[in-house]
Amino acid sequence: MAVTHPAADSGGDKITFWFGCNMLRHAEMIRLSIMLLEKVGYDVAAAGGPAYCCGTAHDAQPKAASTMAARTVERFNAAAAAEGRGKVVTWCPSCHMHMADIMAPGNATAFDIAHITELIAARADRLAPLLTARLDKRVLLHRHLGFHTHVAVDEKVRGLL
């Protein structure tokens, strides 16, 4: 499943937002993530579901996992070549780490990988005008300590808050 959402300013960078195979459990979070990416100026092609599995859920079957990973990389390579989507953006730490540590080193890639927090934090100034109502609320932040070696998510989210 790949769906394109042109950025509101139509001059946005073309990205593929890869939400992996866990889309059924997190549909609203996916929609909100796409909306945030669009609000900061990205032209988003969303990709996920079983056809875009990184293979990590099938590690007990190495051949199946490897085949799934290679198929997903091929699809991202095709989007980079045909549509100029040279950046794959993750939100799932497992997918991100699997791509960085296993999928990309084991398959030729025509794209870069980034985490959603990196893109939104880099363009936080574009969100500021949209924040018009003060909310005096407490926030519970789930920290990803093991993921910190790949992306400084905790600092980026704290900075956005």
C-alpha positions in Angstrom: 0.0 0.0 0.0 1.6 3.3 -1.1 -0.4 6.5 -1.2 0.9 9.9 -2.1 0.0 13.1 -0.2 1.4 16.2 -1.9 2.7 18.8 0.5 0.4 21.8 1.1 3.0 24.2 -0.3 3.6 21.8 -3.2 7.3 22.7 -3.1 8.1 20.2 -0.5 10.8 17.6 -0.5 9.6 14.2 -1.7 9.8 11.5 0.9 8.5 8.1 1.5 7.0 7.7 5.0 7.5 4.1 5.9 5.3 2.9 8.7 6.1 -0.7 8.4 3.7 -3.6 8.7 2.1 -2.5 12.0 -0.3 -0.2 10.4 -3.5 -1.9 11.6 -2.7 -1.1 15.3 -1.7 2.5 14.7 -3.9 4.0 11.9 -4.6 7.3 13.7 -0.9 7.8 14.6 0.0 7.2 11.0 -2.5 9.8 9.8 -1.3 12.4 12.3 2.4 11.7 11.4 1.6 12.3 7.7 -0.2 15.5 8.6 2.8 16.8 10.6 5.2 15.9 7.8 2.9 17.8 5.3 2.6 20.8 7.7 6.4 21.2 7.7 6.5 21.0 3.9 7.1 17.4 2.8 5.5 15.7 -0.2 4.6 12.4 1.4 4.2 9.0 -0.2 3.0 6.7 2.6 4.2 3.1 2.4 3.3 0.2 4.7 1.5 -3.0 5.3 2.7 -6.5 4.6 4.2 -5.5 1.2 6.6 -3.2 3.0 7.7 -5.4 5.9 11.3 -5.2 7.0 11.4 -8.9 7.8 12.3 -8.5 11.5 9.0 -10.2 12.6 10.1 -13.3 10.7 13.7 -13.6 12.0 13.0 -17.2 13.0 12.7 -17.9 9.2 15.9 -16.2 7.8 15.1 -16.9 4.2 11.6 -15.4 4.4 12.9 -12.4 6.4 15.7 -11.7 3.9 13.2 -12.0 1.0 10.8 -9.5 2.6 13.6 -7.1 3.4 15.0 -7.2 -0.2 11.5 -6.7 -1.6 10.9 -3.6 0.5 14.3 -2.1 -0.4 13.5 -2.8 -4.1 10.2 -0.9 -3.7 12.0 2.1 -2.1 14.6 2.1 -4.8 11.9 2.2 -7.4 10.2 5.1 -5.7 13.6 6.9 -5.6 14.2 6.4 -9.3 10.7 7.0 -10.6 9.4 9.7 -8.3 12.6 11.3 -6.9 11.8 10.0 -3.3 15.4 9.7 -2.2 14.6 9.7 1.5 12.7 7.0 3.4 11.4 8.2 6.7 10.6 5.8 9.6 8.7 6.2 12.8 9.2 2.7 14.1 12.6 2.2 15.9 12.6 -1.5 15.0 12.1 -0.8 11.3 14.7 2.0 11.4 17.3 -0.1 13.1 16.6 -3.1 10.9 17.0 -0.9 7.8 20.2 0.8 9.0 21.8 -2.3 10.4 20.7 -5.2 8.1 18.6 -4.2 5.1 20.7 -1.4 3.7 24.1 -3.1 4.2 22.7 -6.3 2.6 21.0 -4.7 -0.3 21.9 -1.9 -2.7 20.0 1.2 -1.7 19.2 4.4 -3.8 17.8 6.3 -0.8 18.7 7.8 2.5 17.0 6.9 5.8 15.8 9.3 8.5 13.5 9.2 11.5 10.4 11.3 11.6 11.7 13.2 14.6 14.7 14.4 12.7 12.6 15.9 9.9 10.0 17.5 12.1 12.7 18.9 14.5 14.6 20.4 11.6 11.6 22.3 10.5 10.0 23.1 13.9 9.8 26.8 12.9 7.1 25.9 10.4 4.9 24.4 13.2 5.3 27.5 15.5 2.7 29.6 13.6 0.1 26.8 14.0 0.5 26.6 17.7 -2.1 29.3 18.7 -3.6 27.9 21.9 -1.6 27.4 25.2 -2.1 24.0 26.7 -1.2 23.7 30.4 -0.8 19.9 30.4 1.7 17.4 31.6 3.3 15.1 29.1 4.6 11.6 29.7 7.5 10.9 27.3 8.3 7.3 26.4 12.1 7.2 26.0 13.9 5.0 23.5 17.2 4.3 25.2 18.3 1.5 23.0 17.4 3.5 19.8 19.5 6.5 20.9 22.5 5.0 19.3 20.8 5.5 15.9 18.8 8.7 16.4 18.7 11.2 19.3 14.9 10.9 19.5 14.7 11.8 23.2 16.4 15.2 22.7 14.5 16.0 19.5 11.1 15.2 21.1 12.0 17.2 24.2 13.1 20.1 22.0 9.8 20.0 20.1 7.8 20.0 23.3 
